Amino acid sequence: MSPLYESLQGIVMSTTNNSWTDEIMDNPPVYDPLSDIQSNTRHPLLVKLLGLQNHFGDKFNQIKDDFVDIFPFVEAFRVVGAKEYFPDLIKTPFDIWVLAIKEKDVQNWIPAVELSTGMLRTLKILLELFLAPKGSVFLVDEFENSLGVNCLPQVAEAARARQNDIQFIITSHHPYVINNIPWTSWKVVTRHGGTVTVRDVEHIPELQTDSSMDHFLLLLNSETYEDGIR
């Protein structure tokens, strides 16, 4: 059972839940080396980001630069104490760590609670991809959720950059995501009542063609999806 348990610990489950953007302030853990952050499955993402900020500045800046490339109006982001940066944000006697964004030509920092879901999810996935150790299994349900046209290509490319280190299991309805995965690797999911079926592409006759037509369109027009969910 031990190898199975160790394998399950390597699963990184990515969701649209953004509750990772605040955490009760306490003595932050000291990570050394970087693999301490990557292998720790108990600490919230915000604490891990704080660890990068405090102990691995070059790695923190790498994530920041990737994020700024997607959102060029952002100047910086940091994990900060809410009482210092946003004294009106908390109504409790204890302080909290929060993610804060600084936009160009805007004087005040912006707390994560005021950011768009797309910005938060983009940063979340970039951080998860960066911290996932080699050999991880990365599960993402509805990869494109909350990602606009300015985010999706760059986030998808960040995932592709780690395809030799991480096994990805991604569900999607978005043509950009699907078309950037070799169609021979697709798994086609259908449902008939309470029965869910997963099929390899060789069992979808319409895809077995030398046609130059987009395989995503071939799939949409196949008998498989003719009637939708039945």
Solvent accessible surface area in square Angstrom, and as a share of the most:
residue,aa,sasa,rsa
1,M,184,0.82
2,S,75,0.48
3,P,101,0.63
4,L,95,0.47
5,Y,131,0.50
6,E,110,0.49
7,S,72,0.46
8,L,96,0.48
9,Q,75,0.33
10,G,23,0.23
11,I,68,0.35
12,V,36,0.20
13,M,120,0.53
14,S,1,0.01
15,T,61,0.36
16,T,59,0.34
17,N,92,0.47
18,N,30,0.15
19,S,78,0.50
20,W,19,0.07
21,T,14,0.08
22,D,72,0.38
23,E,56,0.25
24,I,105,0.53
25,M,63,0.28
26,D,104,0.54
27,N,136,0.70
28,P,51,0.32
29,P,42,0.27
30,V,119,0.68
31,Y,8,0.03
32,D,108,0.56
33,P,78,0.49
34,L,35,0.17
35,S,57,0.37
36,D,55,0.29
37,I,0,0.00
38,Q,44,0.20
39,S,77,0.50
40,N,23,0.12
41,T,92,0.53
42,R,188,0.69
43,H,48,0.21
44,P,49,0.31
45,L,28,0.14
46,L,1,0.00
47,V,19,0.11
48,K,21,0.09
49,L,0,0.00
50,L,4,0.02
51,G,2,0.02
52,L,0,0.00
53,Q,26,0.12
54,N,76,0.39
55,H,75,0.34
56,F,35,0.15
57,G,36,0.35
58,D,100,0.52
59,K,65,0.28
60,F,12,0.05
61,N,69,0.36
62,Q,85,0.38
63,I,4,0.02
64,K,47,0.20
65,D,74,0.38
66,D,64,0.33
67,F,1,0.00
68,V,34,0.19
69,D,107,0.55
70,I,9,0.04
71,F,8,0.03
72,P,84,0.53
73,F,92,0.38
74,V,0,0.00
75,E,88,0.40
76,A,24,0.19
77,F,1,0.00
78,R,100,0.36
79,V,4,0.02
80,V,7,0.04
81,G,9,0.09
82,A,0,0.00
83,K,95,0.40
84,E,139,0.62
85,Y,74,0.28
86,F,22,0.09
87,P,89,0.56
88,D,120,0.62
89,L,65,0.32
90,I,24,0.12
91,K,174,0.74
92,T,60,0.35
93,P,122,0.77
94,F,93,0.39
95,D,28,0.14
96,I,25,0.13
97,W,43,0.15
98,V,5,0.03
99,L,0,0.00
100,A,0,0.00
101,I,1,0.00
102,K,34,0.15
103,E,39,0.18
104,K,105,0.44
105,D,153,0.79
106,V,57,0.33
107,Q,164,0.73
108,N,106,0.54
109,W,64,0.22
110,I,33,0.17
111,P,9,0.05
112,A,2,0.02
113,V,110,0.63
114,E,124,0.55
115,L,22,0.11
116,S,61,0.39
117,T,67,0.39
118,G,12,0.12
119,M,16,0.07
120,L,14,0.07
121,R,0,0.00
122,T,0,0.00
123,L,1,0.00
124,K,13,0.06
125,I,0,0.00
126,L,13,0.07
127,L,0,0.00
128,E,13,0.06
129,L,5,0.03
130,F,40,0.17
131,L,8,0.04
132,A,3,0.02
133,P,51,0.32
134,K,159,0.67
135,G,62,0.59
136,S,2,0.02
137,V,34,0.19
138,F,0,0.00
139,L,43,0.21
140,V,3,0.01
141,D,88,0.46
142,E,40,0.18
143,F,3,0.01
144,E,26,0.12
145,N,59,0.30
146,S,54,0.35
147,L,16,0.08
148,G,36,0.35
149,V,140,0.80
150,N,71,0.36
151,C,4,0.02
152,L,6,0.03
153,P,46,0.29
154,Q,74,0.33
155,V,0,0.00
156,A,10,0.08
157,E,101,0.45
158,A,29,0.22
159,A,7,0.06
160,R,96,0.35
161,A,81,0.63
162,R,45,0.16
163,Q,108,0.48
164,N,138,0.71
165,D,50,0.26
166,I,7,0.03
167,Q,110,0.49
168,F,48,0.20
169,I,84,0.43
170,I,44,0.22
171,T,64,0.37
172,S,26,0.17
173,H,139,0.62
174,H,62,0.28
175,P,59,0.37
176,Y,82,0.31
177,V,7,0.04
178,I,25,0.13
179,N,69,0.35
180,N,48,0.25
181,I,58,0.30
182,P,88,0.55
183,W,72,0.25
184,T,90,0.52
185,S,69,0.44
186,W,22,0.08
187,K,128,0.54
188,V,6,0.03
189,V,77,0.44
190,T,29,0.17
191,R,108,0.40
192,H,119,0.53
193,G,37,0.36
194,G,84,0.80
195,T,85,0.50
196,V,90,0.52
197,T,57,0.33
198,V,89,0.51
199,R,71,0.26
200,D,45,0.23
201,V,7,0.04
202,E,105,0.47
203,H,108,0.48
204,I,0,0.00
205,P,99,0.62
206,E,61,0.27
207,L,0,0.00
208,Q,92,0.41
209,T,54,0.31
210,D,151,0.78
211,S,50,0.32
212,S,120,0.77
213,M,90,0.40
214,D,56,0.29
215,H,33,0.15
216,F,19,0.08
217,L,79,0.39
218,L,27,0.13
219,L,15,0.08
220,L,91,0.45
221,N,112,0.57
222,S,1,0.01
223,E,130,0.58
224,T,23,0.14
225,Y,77,0.29
226,E,128,0.57
227,D,98,0.51
228,G,40,0.39
229,I,116,0.59
230,R,159,0.58
